[in-house]
Amino acid sequence: MCGRYSLTADFQVIEDRFGEATFDITKYEESYNIAPSQMVLSVVNDGSKNRLGFLKWGLIPPWAKESKIGFKMINARSETVHEKPSFREAFKRKRCLVIADSFYEWKRTDDRKIPMRIKMKNDGLFAMAGLWESWKSPEGDTIHSCTILTTAPNELMSNIHDRMPVILKPSDEQKWLNPKLNTLADLKKFLIPLEDGHLEAYEVSDKVNSPKNNSPELIEKVGD
């Protein structure tokens, strides 16, 4: 699964990288420890153009009776996403890019779980494949939320965890957002592990275990 990640880039870098999107935000803050239920920077397509804004991490299906179901919907398995009632309509029509510069996963050993940071070797930004939905509460409030798709691990990740987020190639990002692509054959080809050679991983502080901690210390390498 993908349950924690970071986005620490200067906003100008994000704007340069995703410059084709209309920016619907007024405030951006870097974060070293993004956790479920937080608002996450994402790109969606509204049918005519791309928009960059914030979505709540933890997808709330339109039919949900209450918002807390989103805590169970932070990830969607790419192998079955087209079958699940919570995700299948969004998979066809409401896909998004969740922007990050690293993600965290915990490597199990005999006596502990070791927090690992996984990032691009070139320190660049990347987009995780996501889905989004809009949900209206009984009080009339609307929440726009998202989930991150996961897939089998590549060689690097197989030594850390049995799942990893779907990281899209830059050349595939616009295709993923394109609402005209909506068949299973069109979309499943994107839902594969990132090819080996692009990522690197290293151990980080146990302080990342708590979302209350959010500082540059969390992305510093520890251990050998």
C-alpha positions, 0 to 999 in steps of 0.5 A: 500500500501507499500510506505516506509520502512527501512533497517538498518542492518549491511551488515554482518547480511544481508549476514548471513541471505541471504547467499545462494545468490551471492552478486553483489554489491560493496556498501551498506548503511543503510537507515531509509527511503527508498522511491519509485524510490530509488535503493533497496536491493533485491534477484533475481534468474537468472535461476541457482542461487540467486543473491543479488543486487539493483533494482529500486523501481517502476517496468517499464514493458518491453513494456513501452515507458518511465521510469516514468511509474515506479512511478505508479508501486511501488506496485502490488495487490496480488489478481489481479497481475496475470491478469495485463499486467504490472505484469503478465509475471514477476509474472510467471518468475521474482520474487524477495525478497525485504529485509527490517527490517521494513515498515511504514504506516500512520494511519488515525485519525479524524485530522491527519495521524499518521506515524507508524513503523511496524517491527518484534518483534525479530527485525529481517530481513524479505523479502517482495514478489516482482516482477522485470523486465528489461527495455531498454531506447531508448538510450540503457540504461537498468534499472532493477526495481521492485514492492512490492506485497500487500495483505489484512491486518492481525489483527495488520495491520487492525487497521492501514491500509487496505493493507500490504506488502506480507511478506514471511515466511523464509521457503517460500522465496526460493520457491517464487524465484524458476522459476519452480513454475509458476502456479497460484495455486503454487504462490497464496498460498504465497500471504497471510497476515503474521500470527498474533503474529510476528509483532509489531507497534508503532508511529514514528516522522512525519519527516518520511513523507519526504524522504529527512529525513534519520536518526536513529531518524526516527525509534524511538518510540514517543507518549504513 
